[in-house]
Structures are given as structure tokens and as C-alpha cells.
Amino acid sequence: MARRWRLSIGAFAVALFVGATSLAAGNVGSAAGWFLFFAVVALLVSPRAFPRSITDAQARARSAEDGRAIVYWRPGCPFCMRLRASLGRRADRLHWVDIWADPAGAASVRAVADGNETVPTVIAGDTAMVNPKPEVVRALTLA
């Protein structure tokens, strides 16, 4: 669990440090600006920025029922953040599996990514896509 939040906690610690240092130097505007910047970064890289993750078994069962694609991701991954941001509200139309929270999800990714845990990995039906372009995944949400 702590591994999932490490990057967010680190970014927030930097926000506090830089903000406090600037404030101690008498730069109130700079302190507020840097604090807000790093606090927003902490929010963007946090697991809360993604739809609620489910286990690999749940994702596969639900995908078999509703035909939606499965997205394997991990917190702090810039490519996952890019994909999530490009999907916007459509992200809820996919099943999200955090590979750091679910070892079976990590094994599923290794099975299709030549033994690597490369994310995002998207499985739609019988097709597996490792680090696909956001446009391709966005098209899956329209179907």
C-alpha cells in the first residue's frame, strides 16, 4: 500500500519543504505558488486520480460480461497518467487494475509484455496492447 502512495507523499513533502523555505525567506507569493504546484503534482500522481481499481480476476469476469477493455496501470507512471488524462470521463468505461496492488494483474501484464511489467497495458477481447496510443484506447470506449 505504501508503495502506491510513495510518489504522492514525496511530491507533497517537496511542496511543504519548498513552500516553507520560500516563506521563511519572506517570499509569500513564491511560497504559495511552489506549494500549489507540487501539491497538484502530488494529486495527479496519486492513485486517487484514477478510477477505482479492481483485481485482475474481477476485471476479467466483468470484461467477459460487458465487453469492456481492461487497463493495467501503476501509480506514478507518466504514460498511465497521459492515458488517464486523455480519456477524461470515459475512463470509467474501462476496467482498471493496479499492478502494484494485485500480483495477478502484474502476472497478466508480464504474460503479454515479454516478461516485463510495462504499463499501461490494455487488453480488449483477445488483443493485448502494451503502451498503446491514447487515441486507440479512446476509440475502445466509444464501442
C-alpha positions in Angstrom: 0.0 0.0 0.0 2.8 2.5 0.9 4.5 1.7 -2.4 1.4 3.0 -4.2 1.5 6.3 -2.4 5.3 6.9 -2.2 5.5 9.3 -5.2 2.5 11.4 -4.0 3.9 11.6 -0.4 7.3 12.6 -1.8 5.8 15.3 -4.0 3.7 16.7 -1.1 6.9 16.6 1.1 8.7 18.7 -1.5 5.7 21.0 -1.6 5.9 21.6 2.1 9.7 22.0 2.1 9.8 24.4 -0.9 6.8 26.3 0.4 8.3 26.6 3.9 11.7 27.6 2.7 10.3 30.3 0.4 8.0 31.5 3.2 11.0 31.7 5.6 12.9 33.8 3.1 9.9 36.2 3.0 8.6 35.3 -0.4 4.9 34.7 0.3 3.8 34.7 -3.4 6.6 32.3 -4.4 5.9 30.1 -1.4 2.2 29.8 -2.3 3.0 29.2 -6.0 5.5 26.4 -5.4 3.4 24.8 -2.7 0.4 24.7 -5.0 2.5 23.4 -7.9 3.9 20.5 -6.0 0.6 19.8 -4.3 -1.1 19.5 -7.7 1.7 17.2 -8.9 1.1 15.1 -5.8 -2.6 14.8 -6.5 -2.0 14.0 -10.2 0.4 11.1 -9.5 -1.8 9.7 -6.6 -3.8 6.5 -7.0 -6.9 8.7 -6.4 -6.5 10.3 -9.8 -7.5 7.0 -11.4 -10.9 5.2 -11.4 -11.2 2.7 -8.6 -9.0 -0.3 -9.3 -10.3 -3.9 -9.1 -8.5 -7.2 -9.1 -7.4 -9.0 -12.3 -10.0 -11.7 -11.7 -12.8 -9.2 -11.2 -11.7 -7.3 -14.3 -11.6 -10.4 -16.4 -15.1 -11.6 -15.2 -16.6 -8.1 -15.8 -15.0 -7.8 -19.2 -16.4 -11.1 -20.2 -19.9 -9.9 -19.2 -19.8 -6.3 -20.6 -17.0 -6.5 -23.3 -15.1 -3.5 -21.8 -11.4 -3.4 -22.1 -9.0 -3.8 -19.1 -6.3 -1.3 -18.4 -3.4 -2.4 -16.3 -1.6 0.5 -14.6 0.5 1.6 -11.7 0.7 4.8 -9.6 3.3 7.3 -10.7 3.6 6.0 -14.3 3.7 9.1 -16.6 2.3 7.0 -19.5 -0.6 5.9 -17.4 -1.3 9.5 -16.3 -1.2 10.6 -20.0 -3.7 7.8 -20.9 -6.0 8.6 -17.9 -5.9 12.4 -18.8 -6.7 11.7 -22.4 -9.7 9.5 -21.5 -11.3 12.1 -19.2 -14.8 11.0 -18.1 -14.6 8.0 -20.4 -12.1 6.3 -18.1 -15.0 4.8 -16.1 -15.9 2.8 -19.2 -12.9 0.6 -18.7 -11.8 -1.8 -16.0 -8.6 -0.6 -14.2 -6.2 -2.9 -12.5 -3.4 -1.5 -10.4 -0.5 -4.0 -10.8 1.2 -2.9 -7.6 -1.9 -3.7 -5.6 -2.7 -7.0 -7.4 0.1 -9.6 -8.1 -2.2 -11.5 -10.5 -2.6 -8.3 -12.6 1.2 -7.9 -12.7 1.5 -11.5 -13.9 -1.1 -10.8 -16.6 1.0 -7.9 -17.8 4.2 -9.9 -17.8 2.4 -12.6 -19.8 1.7 -10.2 -22.7 4.7 -7.9 -22.4 7.6 -10.3 -22.8 8.1 -10.8 -19.1 8.1 -7.0 -18.3 5.7 -5.1 -16.2 5.2 -2.4 -18.9 2.2 -0.2 -18.2 -0.3 0.9 -19.4 -1.2 -2.4 -20.9 -4.7 -2.7 -22.4 -6.5 -6.0 -23.1 -9.6 -5.7 -25.3 -11.0 -9.1 -26.1 -8.2 -11.2 -27.4 -6.0 -8.3 -28.3 -3.3 -7.0 -25.9 -1.7 -3.6 -26.4 1.4 -2.6 -24.5 1.6 1.2 -24.0 -1.0 2.0 -26.7 -1.6 5.4 -28.0 -4.4 7.2 -26.1 -6.4 7.6 -29.3 -6.6 3.8 -29.7 -7.9 3.4 -26.2 -10.3 6.3 -26.5 -11.8 4.5 -29.5 -12.4 1.4 -27.4 -14.6 3.5 -25.0 -16.9 4.5 -27.8 -17.7 1.0 -28.8 
